């Protein structure tokens, strides 16, 4: 069984690729301790697929990865909120608005990854990174919250969290925009640094990483 389960998403929003899946599949291809699973960008199917992957691989660490187009750096997420408010339909055409991820669940969960230590290690590898305090209200946040709920209720002792990655250069070139991007090779290096840190660091760094707005 793999020690680490990493997940990425299928392309969505008209994109031909998703750098989250490109990076996690590349990571798993070079590490025997990592298994990669692609999640559908669908509200109805993402969490069942995630649960099946956890049951199948029996990892000690789960890192879910998603695309955050427009962000310039790799951003480990700190807080998952119990809210779905979809600005665009998912790949199955669903567009839920103002509904909870889990009925009756707590308002929020914190990641159990050492997010600040992960950011420091990613930066030390030469890749831009920062702590994020919101994973949005789309499928990424649904998976982040759903993961943390699963770890709290059904898989005690298992640690996990979520990280967003920027567009890839090919996406920006295809769109003809000036949006920030990061080469998938560098994104993969950042995820490798994050995984190694999460496996070896139990207590996070006590350094400022908050936001003013």
C-alpha positions as CSV (number, residue, x, y, z in Angstrom):
1,X,0.0,0.0,0.0
2,X,1.1,3.5,-0.7
3,X,2.2,5.7,2.2
4,X,0.8,8.8,0.6
5,X,-2.3,9.3,-1.5
6,X,-2.3,12.4,-3.8
7,X,-5.3,13.5,-5.8
8,X,-5.7,15.9,-8.7
9,X,-8.7,17.0,-10.7
10,X,-9.9,16.4,-14.2
11,X,-9.9,19.5,-16.5
12,X,-12.9,21.8,-16.0
13,X,-14.2,25.1,-17.1
14,X,-13.3,24.5,-20.7
15,X,-9.7,23.8,-20.1
16,X,-7.9,20.9,-22.0
17,X,-5.7,20.0,-19.0
18,X,-5.5,20.4,-15.3
19,X,-2.1,21.0,-13.8
20,X,-3.1,19.5,-10.5
21,X,-3.5,16.1,-12.1
22,X,-0.5,16.5,-14.3
23,X,1.7,17.3,-11.3
24,X,0.4,14.5,-9.0
25,X,0.6,11.9,-11.7
26,X,4.2,12.9,-12.4
27,X,5.0,12.8,-8.7
28,X,3.5,9.3,-8.3
29,X,5.4,8.1,-11.4
30,X,8.7,8.8,-9.7
31,X,8.0,7.7,-6.1
32,X,7.1,4.2,-4.9
33,X,5.5,5.6,-1.7
34,X,3.0,7.7,-3.6
35,X,-0.3,6.8,-5.3
36,X,-2.2,9.3,-7.5
37,X,-5.9,9.3,-8.2
38,X,-7.8,11.7,-10.5
39,X,-11.0,13.1,-9.0
40,X,-13.9,14.1,-11.2
41,X,-14.7,17.8,-11.1
42,X,-18.2,17.0,-10.1
43,X,-20.0,17.7,-6.8
44,X,-21.8,14.4,-6.8
45,X,-18.9,12.1,-7.6
46,X,-15.8,13.7,-6.1
47,X,-16.2,12.7,-2.5
48,X,-17.2,9.1,-3.2
49,X,-14.2,8.7,-5.5
50,X,-12.0,10.1,-2.8
51,X,-13.3,7.8,-0.1
52,X,-12.8,4.8,-2.4
53,X,-9.2,5.8,-3.1
54,X,-8.5,6.1,0.7
55,X,-10.0,2.7,1.3
56,X,-8.1,1.1,-1.6
57,X,-4.7,2.5,-0.8
58,X,-4.7,2.8,3.0
59,X,-2.3,5.7,3.2
60,X,-1.0,7.5,6.2
61,X,-1.2,10.9,4.5
62,X,-3.7,12.3,1.9
63,X,-2.9,15.5,-0.1
64,X,-5.6,16.7,-2.4
65,X,-4.5,19.2,-5.1
66,X,-6.5,21.5,-7.2
67,X,-6.1,24.3,-9.8
68,X,-6.4,27.9,-8.7
69,X,-6.1,29.9,-12.0
70,X,-4.9,33.4,-11.3
71,X,-2.8,32.6,-8.3
72,X,1.0,33.0,-8.9
73,X,2.2,30.5,-6.4
74,X,1.6,27.1,-4.8
75,X,-0.8,27.6,-1.9
76,X,-1.4,25.0,0.9
77,X,-4.9,25.6,2.2
78,X,-5.4,26.2,5.9
79,X,-9.3,26.3,6.3
80,X,-12.1,24.3,4.7
81,X,-15.6,25.7,5.1
82,X,-18.9,23.9,5.0
83,X,-20.3,25.8,2.0
84,X,-20.8,25.1,-1.7
85,X,-21.6,28.2,-3.8
86,X,-20.8,27.3,-7.4
87,X,-20.1,30.3,-9.7
88,X,-20.0,27.9,-12.7
89,X,-21.5,24.4,-13.4
90,X,-19.3,21.4,-12.7
91,X,-18.5,18.9,-15.4
92,X,-21.8,17.1,-14.9
93,X,-23.8,20.4,-15.2
94,X,-24.6,20.8,-11.5
95,X,-24.4,24.2,-10.0
96,X,-25.4,24.1,-6.3
97,X,-25.8,27.4,-4.5
98,X,-25.5,28.1,-0.8
99,X,-25.7,24.5,0.4
100,X,-23.4,22.7,3.0
101,X,-20.8,20.2,1.9
102,X,-22.0,18.0,4.8
103,X,-25.4,18.5,6.4
104,X,-25.0,19.1,10.1
105,X,-21.2,19.3,9.9
106,X,-19.2,21.9,11.7
107,X,-18.7,25.3,10.0
108,X,-15.1,24.7,9.2
109,X,-12.1,22.3,9.5
110,X,-8.4,23.1,9.7
111,X,-5.9,21.2,7.6
112,X,-3.8,18.7,9.5
113,X,-0.8,19.4,7.4
114,X,1.9,21.7,8.7
115,X,1.1,24.3,6.2
116,X,3.6,27.0,7.2
117,X,6.4,24.4,7.3
118,X,5.3,23.2,3.9
119,X,5.5,26.7,2.5
120,X,9.0,27.2,3.9
121,X,10.2,24.0,2.3
122,X,8.6,24.7,-1.0
123,X,10.3,28.1,-1.1
124,X,13.6,26.6,-0.1
125,X,13.2,24.4,-3.2
126,X,13.0,27.6,-5.3
127,X,9.3,27.5,-6.0
128,X,7.0,30.4,-5.0
129,X,4.5,29.5,-2.2
130,X,2.3,31.0,0.4
131,X,-0.4,30.0,2.9
132,X,-4.0,30.4,1.7
133,X,-6.9,30.8,4.1
134,X,-9.6,30.1,1.6
135,X,-10.1,27.2,-0.9
136,X,-13.1,29.0,-2.5
137,X,-16.6,27.5,-2.6
138,X,-16.3,25.2,-5.6
139,X,-15.4,21.5,-5.9
140,X,-11.9,22.1,-4.5
141,X,-13.3,23.3,-1.2
142,X,-15.9,20.6,-1.2
143,X,-13.1,18.0,-1.5
144,X,-11.0,19.7,1.2
145,X,-13.9,19.9,3.6
146,X,-15.1,16.4,2.7
147,X,-11.6,15.0,3.2
148,X,-11.2,16.6,6.7
149,X,-14.7,15.4,7.7
150,X,-13.8,11.8,6.6
151,X,-10.5,12.0,8.6
152,X,-12.4,13.2,11.6
153,X,-15.3,10.7,11.5
154,X,-14.1,7.6,9.7
155,X,-10.3,7.6,9.5
156,X,-8.9,8.8,12.8
157,X,-5.2,9.0,12.8
158,X,-5.0,9.7,9.1
159,X,-3.7,13.2,8.3
160,X,-4.4,15.3,5.2
161,X,-5.1,18.6,3.6
162,X,-5.4,20.5,0.3
163,X,-3.1,22.6,-1.8
164,X,-3.8,24.8,-4.8
165,X,-1.5,25.2,-7.8
166,X,-1.4,27.8,-10.6
167,X,-2.2,27.5,-14.2
168,X,0.4,25.8,-16.4
169,X,2.1,27.8,-19.1
170,X,0.2,25.8,-21.8
171,X,-3.1,26.9,-20.4
172,X,-2.1,30.6,-20.4
173,X,-0.7,30.3,-23.9
174,X,-3.9,28.6,-25.2
175,X,-6.1,31.3,-23.6
176,X,-3.9,34.2,-24.8
177,X,-3.9,35.9,-21.4
178,X,-1.3,37.3,-19.1
179,X,-2.4,35.2,-16.1
180,X,0.3,33.8,-13.8
181,X,1.5,30.3,-14.5
182,X,4.0,27.7,-13.2
183,X,5.7,25.0,-15.1
184,X,4.3,21.6,-14.2
185,X,7.8,20.3,-13.4
186,X,8.2,23.0,-10.8
187,X,4.7,22.3,-9.4
188,X,5.7,18.7,-9.1
189,X,8.9,19.7,-7.2
190,X,6.7,21.8,-4.9
191,X,4.4,18.9,-4.2
192,X,7.3,16.6,-3.5
193,X,8.7,19.1,-1.0
194,X,5.2,19.4,0.6
195,X,4.8,15.6,0.9
196,X,8.2,15.1,2.5
197,X,7.6,17.9,5.0
198,X,4.2,16.6,5.9
199,X,5.6,13.1,6.5
200,X,8.4,14.4,8.7
201,X,7.1,17.4,10.5
202,X,4.5,17.0,13.3
203,X,4.3,20.5,14.7
204,X,4.0,23.5,12.4
205,X,6.2,26.6,12.4
206,X,5.2,29.5,14.7
207,X,5.8,32.2,12.1
208,X,3.4,34.8,10.7
209,X,1.5,33.8,7.6
210,X,-1.8,35.6,8.0
211,X,-3.6,37.9,5.7
212,X,-4.8,41.5,6.2
213,X,-7.7,41.1,3.7
